[in-house]
Amino acid sequence: MADSNAPLPEPARILIVDDEPSVCRSIEKVLTRAGYRTTTAVSASAALEALQANQDFNLIITDLMMPQVSGIELLKIAKTSWPNVSVLVITGYASIASAVEATQLGAANYLAKPFTPEELQAAVVQALTPRLAETPAAAESPKEAAVSGGVAEDEMAVGHWAEPAVAPDAPSILVIDNEVIVVNSVRRILTRKGYRVEAAFSGNEALQRIREKSYALVLMDMRLPDLDGLELLSRMRSIKPDLTVLVITGYASIDTAVEAIRRGAADYMAKPFTPEELLQATAKVLEEGLTN
């Protein structure tokens, strides 16, 4: 039986950082009503002073766009100097690119302004809750219509062709997408640059290939006929924890981008994309995979 005289755990202490004082006050009001202890700062420099003076913060809520030192810079400093403090990024200029960057740098959550008190409290709870290495995939709606125009039209091709010869030691890439036209287009772009490319047209086929062979990179769509993309990502990385994965999707959203990065994706790219964008993203994640 629990000891009724045991002290209750102290509420989390939260540092709120935004260059708009009214935003700080609004967030502070919501969170103090919810029982949290709060401190506000209207600049990143003031936030750093507060962090240096008090070592017991559990969470930093920081705006993304601030003068002099941005929220991204504050995030980098915080995760280096105070790695155990969670960071929730808030912004009125939300984008998939900034959500991916913030999550890659260690942000626990990302919330677009304007938000309701309920949305703020839910984001805070999630940011304060330790995440398991493997999170069950969230349910998604049934697969929607096929993505058209996944890459530039001049790279489109249906069927197969004679692939150019590649070096025996060329990086091997697995492309996972149930759309033949997308797979063939991506394959053509990558093989022209000397990559060795294989394809899987379903999640289960991809898992079988991952078990049997090592790949320098997996390039995967989020919507497959048999497995949810987030679930597939988690299962692949449970088989090969060091697997480098680049997510491509015609249904890009900030939520799925953040969750994909949390589950270990190296990057996230929206369709349609040009051959140049695909090659740049591929080279970037392969280079980062070699240095990690």
N, C-alpha and C positions, 0 to 999 in steps of 0.2 A: 504493500500500500504506500502511496506517495506521502512524503512528509508534508503536512499542511503548513508547517512553520518554515519550510524552505523558502529562501528569498526568490522572488520572481525575477526572471531575466530582464535586464534593462532593455528598453526599446532601442531600436537602431538609431544611430546618430548619422544625420544626412547633411552634407554640404551642398548648398544650392548656389550655382554660379550662372549668372546671366547679366549682361550689361544693361538690361532694362529693369530698373528697380521695381516697377509694377509687376513684372513677371515673377521676380523673386518673392514679392509679398504674396502673390496669389498662390504660388506653389507652397510657400511656407504655411499659409493658412490651411490649405487642404491637408498637408502632412501632419501639422501639429494637432489638428482635429482627429487625425487617425492614430495619434499617440506617439508619433516619432519625435525625436529631438532634432532640431534643425538649426543650422547656421547659414547665413547668406553672405554672398560676395558678389560685387558688381563688376569684377574683372578677374582675369586669370591670375594676375600678380597678387591680388588680395586673397584669392583662393589658396595659392601656394603658401602665403603667410599663415593662413588658418591651418593648413595641413601641417606645417612645420611646428606650429604652436600646440596643436592637439593631435595626438597620435591615435585617437580612438574613433575616427570616422569609419563607418561601415560602407557608406555609399556617397559618391559624388554625382550630382545631377548637373550637367554642364550644357550650356548652349553651344551650338556649333560655330556660329558666326559672331565673333567678338573682335573688337579692335586690338591691335598690338599682338596679343597672343590668342590664337584661335582655340576653339574647343578641341580640335584634333591635336594641337600642340600640347594642350593641358593634359589630354588623355595619354599621350606618349610619356610625358614627365611623370604623371601619376602612376602609370603601370611600371615605370622603371624604379621610382623611389618608394612607392607604397603599393607593391604588387597585390597585397591582400585586400585592398579597398576596391570595391566594385564601382563601375562607372556606367551611368545611364546618360546617353547623348540625346538632347532634345533640339529640334530645329524647325524654323519656319521655312526652310529651303530644302526640304527632304528630297533625296534622290537615291536611286539604287547605288550609284557609284560611291556616294559618301557613306551610305549604310554599310556597304561591303568594306570600305576602308576602315571605318570605325570598328567594325566587328573583328576584322583582321588584326587590328591593333589592341584588341582585348576588351572592347566595350561589352558590358553584359546585356545591354538592351539599347534600342534606338526608337525614339518616339517623335512623330511629326506633330508640329503645332498647326492649328489649335487642337487641344485635346481636352477631354472632359475630366472632372475629378476622378471618376471611376477608372478611366483609361490610365491616368497618372498612377493611381494607387495600384492597379494591376501590373503596370510596368515596374514599379518599385518593388513589389513583392517578387516578381520574376527575377529582377536584378539581384535581390538579396538572397535568393534561394540557390544554394549550390547545385550546379548542373551535373548530372551523371555523364560519364564519357559517351554512353550510347543512349540517346533519348528516343522513345518510341515515336514513330512518324505520325504526324497529324493526319487525320482523314482529309482527303481531297474530294472535290466533286468529280463525277465521272469524266472520262477523257472527252475533251471538246473536239471540235473540228480540226482537221489536220492543218498544221502550219504550212503556209505557202510562202515562197520567197524567203526561205531560210538564209540564202546567200545571194550574191549578185547573179542576175539572170544569165550573164555570159559564162558563168561557171556551172550552170545547171546541166545535168545529164541523167538520163534514166537508163538503167541496165549496167552493163559492165564494159570495160575497155582494157586494152593492153596497158598494164601499168609500167611506168619507166623503171629501169633497174635501179635498185638502191643498194647502198653499201651494207655489208653484213653487220656492221656495228651501228647502223642507223637507229635512232631512237624509235621504239615501237609504241604505237598509239592505238588504243581501242576506242572506236566511235560507237556510241550507243544511242540509237534513234530508230523508231519503227517506221520512219518515212524514208523510203528508198532514195527518193530524189535528194533529200538532205544528206544522207550518208554518202551517196556517190559524189555529190558536190564537194563535201568536206574532204573525202578521200582524194579527189583529183587535186584540190588545192595543196594538200599536205604532201602527197607523193611527188608533186612537181618540185617541192623544196627539199626532197631527199628523205622524208620520214617514211617509215614502214607502217602501214595502216591496215588494221583489221576492223571488222564490223560485227556488232551484235544488234539484233532487231527487237529484243525483248529483255526485260530485267533478268529473267531466269537464265537466258542464254549468256548474258553478261556475267552473271555470277559463276557459271560453269567455266567460262574463259579465264576469269580472275583466279579461280582455284588452280587451273592447269598451267598458267603462264604468267610471267612478270611483264608489266608494261611500264614504260617511262611516264606515260600519261594516259588518263582516261578522259574522254570528252563525251559528256552524257547529257541527254535531254531530260527534262523533269517529268514529262508526261509519257508514260509507256502503257501498253495495254494490260500488262499483268502485275506491275508493281508501281507503287507510288515512288516518285523520284527521290524524296528524302529518305524513305525506307531503304531504297536500293543503295543510296550513298552510305548510310550507316552500316548496312550489311557488307558492302564491299570493303569498307575500312576496318570492319571487324575481322575480315579474312586477311587483308593486307594493310596493317595500320599505317605504313609509310606511303601508301598509294597517293599519287598526285592526281587530283580530279578537277577538271574545268567544267562547270555547269553551263549549258546553253539552253535557252528556253524562249519560246514565242509568247509566253504568258508571264513575263517578268513582273515582279512586285518586290517592294522593300521587305515585306515579311519573309518571303521565301528566300530572298537573297541573304538576309541576316541568318536565317535558320540553316541554310546550306553552308555558310562559312562556319557557323558554330559546329556543324557536324563534320567539319574537316575539309570542305572544298577549298581549293587554292584560289579560285576566282569564279566569277559569275558573269555571264555575258548574255545580253538580250538578242534575239533574232528580230529582224534580219540584220546580218552583219556583212561587211565586205570581205573579200579575200585578204586584204591588207590587215583588217582588224582581227581576223582569225589567226593569221600568221603572227601578228604582234602578241596577241594573248597567249598563243601556244609557246612562243619563244620565252615570254616572261615567266610563265609558271614552270617551264622546264628548267630555266636558269635558277629560279628560286628553289626548286626541288633539289638541285645539285648543291646549293650552298647551305641548305638546312641540315 
